[in-house]
Amino acid sequence: MRALSLPRAAQPTAEAFVKGLVTTGVLASIQNRPGRPVLDKLVVRRALQGGAALAAGTVAAQAWQRQDLGRALTAIALGTASVMVLEQLMKETKEKQDGQEKA
């Protein structure tokens, strides 16, 4: 299998996304369930949100260090929007499933 080749500038962001995805996913899978990790839609949602948040935070921090406040604010806004979109998509999916179960 060939590795995905990303532009050099995108590599830290992709790495941050994966770190956030994995760490948040691990935490979410064991919280409130000691000794019994679970992989369900809630865990997946939280993992994706953690990846998006960490990637946005990484871009914002790098931009802040370069004193590129526009890029920092854009990264924060896009990260927040990503988390909100994921939340809404999962909510809509749950509502559809609940409606199908009642029918």
C-alpha positions as CSV (number, residue, x, y, z in Angstrom):
1,M,0.0,0.0,0.0
2,R,1.3,3.4,-0.9
3,A,1.3,6.2,1.7
4,L,-0.8,9.3,1.0
5,S,1.5,12.1,0.0
6,L,0.4,15.5,1.3
7,P,1.9,18.9,0.6
8,R,4.5,19.8,3.2
9,A,2.4,22.6,4.6
10,A,-0.6,20.3,5.2
11,Q,1.4,17.6,7.0
12,P,1.3,19.2,10.5
13,T,-2.5,19.8,10.2
14,A,-3.1,16.2,9.1
15,E,-0.9,14.9,11.9
16,A,-2.8,17.1,14.4
17,F,-6.1,15.8,13.1
18,V,-5.0,12.2,13.5
19,K,-3.6,12.9,17.0
20,G,-6.9,14.5,18.1
21,L,-9.0,11.8,16.5
22,V,-7.1,9.0,18.2
23,T,-6.7,10.6,21.7
24,T,-10.3,11.8,21.9
25,G,-11.6,8.5,20.5
26,V,-9.6,6.5,23.2
27,L,-10.9,8.8,26.0
28,A,-14.5,8.8,24.8
29,S,-14.5,5.0,24.4
30,I,-13.5,4.3,28.0
31,Q,-15.2,7.2,29.8
32,N,-18.0,6.0,32.1
33,R,-17.2,2.4,31.0
34,P,-14.0,1.3,32.9
35,G,-12.7,-1.9,31.6
36,R,-15.3,-2.1,28.8
37,P,-14.3,0.2,25.9
38,V,-17.1,0.9,23.4
39,L,-17.0,2.1,19.8
40,D,-20.4,3.6,19.0
41,K,-21.6,6.7,17.1
42,L,-21.1,8.9,20.1
43,V,-17.4,7.9,20.3
44,V,-17.0,8.4,16.6
45,R,-18.6,11.8,16.7
46,R,-16.4,12.9,19.7
47,A,-13.3,11.5,18.0
48,L,-14.0,13.4,14.7
49,Q,-14.7,16.6,16.7
50,G,-11.5,16.2,18.7
51,G,-9.5,15.7,15.4
52,A,-11.1,18.8,13.9
53,A,-10.5,20.9,17.1
54,L,-6.9,19.9,17.5
55,A,-6.1,20.5,13.8
56,A,-7.8,23.9,13.9
57,G,-5.9,24.7,17.1
58,T,-2.6,23.7,15.6
59,V,-3.1,25.9,12.6
60,A,-4.2,28.8,14.8
61,A,-1.2,28.4,17.1
62,Q,1.2,28.3,14.1
63,A,-0.4,31.4,12.6
64,W,-0.3,33.2,16.0
65,Q,3.4,32.6,16.2
66,R,3.9,34.1,12.7
67,Q,1.6,37.0,13.8
68,D,-0.8,36.1,11.1
69,L,-4.0,37.0,13.1
70,G,-6.3,36.6,10.1
71,R,-5.2,33.1,9.5
72,A,-5.4,32.3,13.2
73,L,-9.0,33.6,13.5
74,T,-10.0,31.8,10.3
75,A,-8.6,28.5,11.7
76,I,-10.6,29.0,14.9
77,A,-13.8,29.8,13.0
78,L,-13.4,26.8,10.7
79,G,-12.6,24.5,13.6
80,T,-15.6,25.7,15.5
81,A,-17.8,25.4,12.4
82,S,-16.5,21.8,11.8
83,V,-17.3,20.7,15.3
84,M,-20.8,22.2,15.1
85,V,-21.5,20.6,11.7
86,L,-20.4,17.2,13.0
87,E,-22.7,17.7,16.0
88,Q,-25.6,18.6,13.8
89,L,-25.0,15.7,11.3
90,M,-24.9,13.2,14.1
91,K,-28.0,14.7,15.7
92,E,-29.9,14.5,12.4
93,T,-28.7,10.9,11.9
94,K,-30.0,10.0,15.4
95,E,-33.3,11.6,14.8
96,K,-33.8,9.7,11.5
97,Q,-32.9,6.4,13.2
98,D,-35.3,7.2,16.1
99,G,-38.1,8.0,13.5
100,Q,-37.5,4.7,11.7
101,E,-37.6,2.7,14.9
102,K,-41.0,4.2,15.8
103,A,-42.5,3.5,12.4
